């Protein structure tokens, strides 16, 4: 099992935006957060897992902040693509939990299904 900590306030996955030419793109804030997730994962996992995985996500937030957990999970999953696993379709079991605390961060546990 791998444990990864992503410091700071979690950023939910934003809907794609469209340029004047109609080109879809991911908003910069989301893209930067997914890159941070990727760097934190690279520190722990050296090669993508090939099989199915179990993913547990704990989202620590300050009181009175109620983030959209499924969009935060999507940012985490997309940031881990091609680093922790080849594609997020390998996730066979997912839990996401919001925990109130003084330090905002995300803790991720990932394990390969045997």
Biotite code that builds the C-alpha atoms (Angstrom):
import biotite.structure as struc

atoms = struc.array([
    struc.Atom([0.000, 0.000, 0.000], chain_id="A", res_id=1, res_name="UNK", atom_name="CA", element="C"),
    struc.Atom([1.171, 3.515, -0.824], chain_id="A", res_id=2, res_name="UNK", atom_name="CA", element="C"),
    struc.Atom([0.329, 6.638, 1.198], chain_id="A", res_id=3, res_name="UNK", atom_name="CA", element="C"),
    struc.Atom([0.518, 10.058, -0.430], chain_id="A", res_id=4, res_name="UNK", atom_name="CA", element="C"),
    struc.Atom([-0.101, 13.460, 1.163], chain_id="A", res_id=5, res_name="UNK", atom_name="CA", element="C"),
    struc.Atom([-1.028, 16.435, -1.008], chain_id="A", res_id=6, res_name="UNK", atom_name="CA", element="C"),
    struc.Atom([-0.632, 19.643, 1.029], chain_id="A", res_id=7, res_name="UNK", atom_name="CA", element="C"),
    struc.Atom([-2.921, 22.660, 0.836], chain_id="A", res_id=8, res_name="UNK", atom_name="CA", element="C"),
    struc.Atom([-6.540, 23.249, -0.024], chain_id="A", res_id=9, res_name="UNK", atom_name="CA", element="C"),
    struc.Atom([-7.872, 20.616, -2.421], chain_id="A", res_id=10, res_name="UNK", atom_name="CA", element="C"),
    struc.Atom([-9.051, 21.897, -5.806], chain_id="A", res_id=11, res_name="UNK", atom_name="CA", element="C"),
    struc.Atom([-12.159, 20.318, -7.320], chain_id="A", res_id=12, res_name="UNK", atom_name="CA", element="C"),
    struc.Atom([-12.128, 19.358, -10.986], chain_id="A", res_id=13, res_name="UNK", atom_name="CA", element="C"),
    struc.Atom([-13.615, 22.224, -12.994], chain_id="A", res_id=14, res_name="UNK", atom_name="CA", element="C"),
    struc.Atom([-15.668, 21.824, -16.107], chain_id="A", res_id=15, res_name="UNK", atom_name="CA", element="C"),
    struc.Atom([-13.742, 22.306, -19.329], chain_id="A", res_id=16, res_name="UNK", atom_name="CA", element="C"),
    struc.Atom([-13.676, 25.837, -20.703], chain_id="A", res_id=17, res_name="UNK", atom_name="CA", element="C"),
    struc.Atom([-13.872, 26.760, -24.366], chain_id="A", res_id=18, res_name="UNK", atom_name="CA", element="C"),
    struc.Atom([-11.722, 29.244, -26.220], chain_id="A", res_id=19, res_name="UNK", atom_name="CA", element="C"),
    struc.Atom([-13.123, 31.643, -28.801], chain_id="A", res_id=20, res_name="UNK", atom_name="CA", element="C"),
    struc.Atom([-12.189, 29.100, -31.464], chain_id="A", res_id=21, res_name="UNK", atom_name="CA", element="C"),
    struc.Atom([-14.193, 26.380, -29.705], chain_id="A", res_id=22, res_name="UNK", atom_name="CA", element="C"),
    struc.Atom([-11.147, 24.506, -28.379], chain_id="A", res_id=23, res_name="UNK", atom_name="CA", element="C"),
    struc.Atom([-11.799, 22.855, -24.976], chain_id="A", res_id=24, res_name="UNK", atom_name="CA", element="C"),
    struc.Atom([-9.210, 23.255, -22.225], chain_id="A", res_id=25, res_name="UNK", atom_name="CA", element="C"),
    struc.Atom([-8.834, 22.548, -18.504], chain_id="A", res_id=26, res_name="UNK", atom_name="CA", element="C"),
    struc.Atom([-8.789, 25.711, -16.362], chain_id="A", res_id=27, res_name="UNK", atom_name="CA", element="C"),
    struc.Atom([-5.324, 26.657, -15.090], chain_id="A", res_id=28, res_name="UNK", atom_name="CA", element="C"),
    struc.Atom([-6.129, 26.249, -11.373], chain_id="A", res_id=29, res_name="UNK", atom_name="CA", element="C"),
    struc.Atom([-7.323, 22.671, -11.933], chain_id="A", res_id=30, res_name="UNK", atom_name="CA", element="C"),
    struc.Atom([-4.358, 21.874, -14.186], chain_id="A", res_id=31, res_name="UNK", atom_name="CA", element="C"),
    struc.Atom([-1.874, 23.182, -11.607], chain_id="A", res_id=32, res_name="UNK", atom_name="CA", element="C"),
    struc.Atom([-3.471, 21.139, -8.816], chain_id="A", res_id=33, res_name="UNK", atom_name="CA", element="C"),
    struc.Atom([-3.405, 17.960, -10.921], chain_id="A", res_id=34, res_name="UNK", atom_name="CA", element="C"),
    struc.Atom([0.294, 18.623, -11.605], chain_id="A", res_id=35, res_name="UNK", atom_name="CA", element="C"),
    struc.Atom([0.943, 18.995, -7.853], chain_id="A", res_id=36, res_name="UNK", atom_name="CA", element="C"),
    struc.Atom([-0.823, 15.676, -7.258], chain_id="A", res_id=37, res_name="UNK", atom_name="CA", element="C"),
    struc.Atom([1.351, 14.074, -9.937], chain_id="A", res_id=38, res_name="UNK", atom_name="CA", element="C"),
    struc.Atom([4.575, 15.368, -8.370], chain_id="A", res_id=39, res_name="UNK", atom_name="CA", element="C"),
    struc.Atom([3.579, 14.122, -4.910], chain_id="A", res_id=40, res_name="UNK", atom_name="CA", element="C"),
    struc.Atom([2.698, 10.707, -6.338], chain_id="A", res_id=41, res_name="UNK", atom_name="CA", element="C"),
    struc.Atom([6.034, 10.497, -8.208], chain_id="A", res_id=42, res_name="UNK", atom_name="CA", element="C"),
    struc.Atom([7.838, 10.923, -4.894], chain_id="A", res_id=43, res_name="UNK", atom_name="CA", element="C"),
    struc.Atom([6.259, 7.659, -3.647], chain_id="A", res_id=44, res_name="UNK", atom_name="CA", element="C"),
    struc.Atom([5.358, 5.520, -6.680], chain_id="A", res_id=45, res_name="UNK", atom_name="CA", element="C"),
    struc.Atom([8.117, 4.891, -9.212], chain_id="A", res_id=46, res_name="UNK", atom_name="CA", element="C"),
    struc.Atom([6.181, 2.842, -11.771], chain_id="A", res_id=47, res_name="UNK", atom_name="CA", element="C"),
    struc.Atom([2.439, 2.724, -12.587], chain_id="A", res_id=48, res_name="UNK", atom_name="CA", element="C"),
    struc.Atom([0.463, -0.162, -11.126], chain_id="A", res_id=49, res_name="UNK", atom_name="CA", element="C"),
    struc.Atom([-0.705, -2.512, -13.895], chain_id="A", res_id=50, res_name="UNK", atom_name="CA", element="C"),
    struc.Atom([-3.736, -4.136, -12.284], chain_id="A", res_id=51, res_name="UNK", atom_name="CA", element="C"),
    struc.Atom([-6.869, -2.909, -10.575], chain_id="A", res_id=52, res_name="UNK", atom_name="CA", element="C"),
    struc.Atom([-6.442, -0.580, -7.616], chain_id="A", res_id=53, res_name="UNK", atom_name="CA", element="C"),
    struc.Atom([-8.273, 0.415, -4.460], chain_id="A", res_id=54, res_name="UNK", atom_name="CA", element="C"),
    struc.Atom([-8.206, 4.133, -3.711], chain_id="A", res_id=55, res_name="UNK", atom_name="CA", element="C"),
    struc.Atom([-9.037, 5.768, -0.367], chain_id="A", res_id=56, res_name="UNK", atom_name="CA", element="C"),
    struc.Atom([-9.110, 9.572, -0.322], chain_id="A", res_id=57, res_name="UNK", atom_name="CA", element="C"),
    struc.Atom([-9.343, 11.626, 2.886], chain_id="A", res_id=58, res_name="UNK", atom_name="CA", element="C"),
    struc.Atom([-10.000, 15.317, 2.325], chain_id="A", res_id=59, res_name="UNK", atom_name="CA", element="C"),
    struc.Atom([-9.057, 17.490, 5.309], chain_id="A", res_id=60, res_name="UNK", atom_name="CA", element="C"),
    struc.Atom([-10.768, 20.892, 5.339], chain_id="A", res_id=61, res_name="UNK", atom_name="CA", element="C"),
    struc.Atom([-11.176, 23.751, 7.777], chain_id="A", res_id=62, res_name="UNK", atom_name="CA", element="C"),
    struc.Atom([-14.559, 24.108, 9.419], chain_id="A", res_id=63, res_name="UNK", atom_name="CA", element="C"),
    struc.Atom([-17.461, 25.512, 7.412], chain_id="A", res_id=64, res_name="UNK", atom_name="CA", element="C"),
    struc.Atom([-15.884, 24.486, 4.121], chain_id="A", res_id=65, res_name="UNK", atom_name="CA", element="C"),
    struc.Atom([-17.913, 21.854, 2.298], chain_id="A", res_id=66, res_name="UNK", atom_name="CA", element="C"),
    struc.Atom([-16.162, 20.947, -0.947], chain_id="A", res_id=67, res_name="UNK", atom_name="CA", element="C"),
    struc.Atom([-17.795, 18.864, -3.661], chain_id="A", res_id=68, res_name="UNK", atom_name="CA", element="C"),
    struc.Atom([-16.097, 15.556, -2.866], chain_id="A", res_id=69, res_name="UNK", atom_name="CA", element="C"),
    struc.Atom([-16.694, 13.837, -6.196], chain_id="A", res_id=70, res_name="UNK", atom_name="CA", element="C"),
    struc.Atom([-14.997, 16.698, -8.079], chain_id="A", res_id=71, res_name="UNK", atom_name="CA", element="C"),
    struc.Atom([-12.040, 16.667, -5.673], chain_id="A", res_id=72, res_name="UNK", atom_name="CA", element="C"),
    struc.Atom([-11.748, 12.906, -6.173], chain_id="A", res_id=73, res_name="UNK", atom_name="CA", element="C"),
    struc.Atom([-11.734, 13.454, -9.951], chain_id="A", res_id=74, res_name="UNK", atom_name="CA", element="C"),
    struc.Atom([-8.859, 15.974, -9.666], chain_id="A", res_id=75, res_name="UNK", atom_name="CA", element="C"),
    struc.Atom([-6.898, 13.469, -7.586], chain_id="A", res_id=76, res_name="UNK", atom_name="CA", element="C"),
    struc.Atom([-7.641, 10.569, -9.953], chain_id="A", res_id=77, res_name="UNK", atom_name="CA", element="C"),
    struc.Atom([-6.709, 12.576, -13.053], chain_id="A", res_id=78, res_name="UNK", atom_name="CA", element="C"),
    struc.Atom([-3.519, 13.830, -11.402], chain_id="A", res_id=79, res_name="UNK", atom_name="CA", element="C"),
    struc.Atom([-2.514, 10.226, -10.690], chain_id="A", res_id=80, res_name="UNK", atom_name="CA", element="C"),
    struc.Atom([-3.135, 9.009, -14.275], chain_id="A", res_id=81, res_name="UNK", atom_name="CA", element="C"),
    struc.Atom([-0.048, 7.506, -15.943], chain_id="A", res_id=82, res_name="UNK", atom_name="CA", element="C"),
    struc.Atom([1.885, 7.878, -12.665], chain_id="A", res_id=83, res_name="UNK", atom_name="CA", element="C"),
    struc.Atom([0.225, 5.708, -10.006], chain_id="A", res_id=84, res_name="UNK", atom_name="CA", element="C"),
    struc.Atom([-1.716, 3.681, -12.579], chain_id="A", res_id=85, res_name="UNK", atom_name="CA", element="C"),
    struc.Atom([-2.096, 3.781, -16.337], chain_id="A", res_id=86, res_name="UNK", atom_name="CA", element="C"),
    struc.Atom([-5.717, 4.961, -16.347], chain_id="A", res_id=87, res_name="UNK", atom_name="CA", element="C"),
    struc.Atom([-8.284, 5.753, -13.677], chain_id="A", res_id=88, res_name="UNK", atom_name="CA", element="C"),
    struc.Atom([-10.542, 3.037, -15.099], chain_id="A", res_id=89, res_name="UNK", atom_name="CA", element="C"),
    struc.Atom([-8.268, 0.661, -13.114], chain_id="A", res_id=90, res_name="UNK", atom_name="CA", element="C"),
    struc.Atom([-9.915, 1.903, -9.898], chain_id="A", res_id=91, res_name="UNK", atom_name="CA", element="C"),
    struc.Atom([-12.209, -0.889, -8.759], chain_id="A", res_id=92, res_name="UNK", atom_name="CA", element="C"),
    struc.Atom([-13.038, 0.513, -5.315], chain_id="A", res_id=93, res_name="UNK", atom_name="CA", element="C"),
    struc.Atom([-13.084, 4.161, -4.233], chain_id="A", res_id=94, res_name="UNK", atom_name="CA", element="C"),
    struc.Atom([-13.826, 5.883, -0.935], chain_id="A", res_id=95, res_name="UNK", atom_name="CA", element="C"),
    struc.Atom([-13.814, 9.624, -0.379], chain_id="A", res_id=96, res_name="UNK", atom_name="CA", element="C"),
    struc.Atom([-14.163, 11.127, 3.073], chain_id="A", res_id=97, res_name="UNK", atom_name="CA", element="C"),
    struc.Atom([-14.331, 14.727, 4.320], chain_id="A", res_id=98, res_name="UNK", atom_name="CA", element="C"),
    struc.Atom([-12.627, 15.356, 7.672], chain_id="A", res_id=99, res_name="UNK", atom_name="CA", element="C"),
    struc.Atom([-12.660, 18.665, 9.531], chain_id="A", res_id=100, res_name="UNK", atom_name="CA", element="C"),
    struc.Atom([-9.253, 19.779, 10.756], chain_id="A", res_id=101, res_name="UNK", atom_name="CA", element="C"),
    struc.Atom([-6.963, 22.760, 11.071], chain_id="A", res_id=102, res_name="UNK", atom_name="CA", element="C"),
    struc.Atom([-4.614, 21.765, 8.248], chain_id="A", res_id=103, res_name="UNK", atom_name="CA", element="C"),
    struc.Atom([-6.047, 21.509, 4.749], chain_id="A", res_id=104, res_name="UNK", atom_name="CA", element="C"),
    struc.Atom([-4.626, 18.588, 2.803], chain_id="A", res_id=105, res_name="UNK", atom_name="CA", element="C"),
    struc.Atom([-5.539, 15.353, 1.057], chain_id="A", res_id=106, res_name="UNK", atom_name="CA", element="C"),
    struc.Atom([-4.300, 11.924, 2.098], chain_id="A", res_id=107, res_name="UNK", atom_name="CA", element="C"),
    struc.Atom([-4.476, 9.170, -0.485], chain_id="A", res_id=108, res_name="UNK", atom_name="CA", element="C"),
    struc.Atom([-3.974, 5.448, 0.094], chain_id="A", res_id=109, res_name="UNK", atom_name="CA", element="C"),
    struc.Atom([-3.630, 3.300, -2.996], chain_id="A", res_id=110, res_name="UNK", atom_name="CA", element="C"),
    struc.Atom([-3.189, -0.426, -3.162], chain_id="A", res_id=111, res_name="UNK", atom_name="CA", element="C"),
    struc.Atom([-3.131, -2.981, -5.919], chain_id="A", res_id=112, res_name="UNK", atom_name="CA", element="C"),
    struc.Atom([-5.933, -5.546, -5.956], chain_id="A", res_id=113, res_name="UNK", atom_name="CA", element="C"),
    struc.Atom([-4.386, -8.995, -5.726], chain_id="A", res_id=114, res_name="UNK", atom_name="CA", element="C"),
])
